[in-house]
Structures are given as structure tokens and as C-alpha cells.
Amino acid sequence: MSGTWMTTRAWLLMLPLLVVMIAVIGWPLVDTVGLSFTDARLVGTTGATLTATLSVTGQYSIGVDPQGANTGGITLTLSLL
């Protein structure tokens, strides 16, 4: 067997894996770039966002913030949990 045939066969065996990897990595990347050029909202269309709060006493509550002003607080709270 020649080295060229072995190399070709190796690439042919890896081809399905490479196609799947490119699809799994590439689709979200392409979709993200496409969404960045739109004004689409990722959550709902009413402007209400889900809020999660943790009080000083340790009580945790989840609610709806109609103005969407507490998005940073939600992210911080959920990342600390």
C-alpha cells in the first residue's frame, strides 16, 4: 500500500465526523451573526422578562418584570446559584 492511499483513506474515514463537527459548530455561529443584524428579541415580544431575586434574608423569588429593567440582576443571581 502506498502512503497516498493510506492518507486518502484516512481523510475519507474522517469525512463524516468533519461534516458533523462543521454543522454543530458552524450553524450557531452563522445564526448568531445573522441575528446580530436584526432587531429580534430572544425572549417573547411583549418586553416582559423573567426576574429572579434573592433577598437579604435568603428568600428566593421568581417573577415577571414588565419593563425588563432587571436583566443584569437576573444574570448575576442565576450565575451565583
Secondary structure, DSSP 8 states (H G I E B T S, - for coil): --HHHHHHHHHHHHHHHHHHHHHHHHHHHHHHHHHHTS---SS-SSS-EEEEEE-TTS-EEEEEETT-TTHHHHHHHHHH-
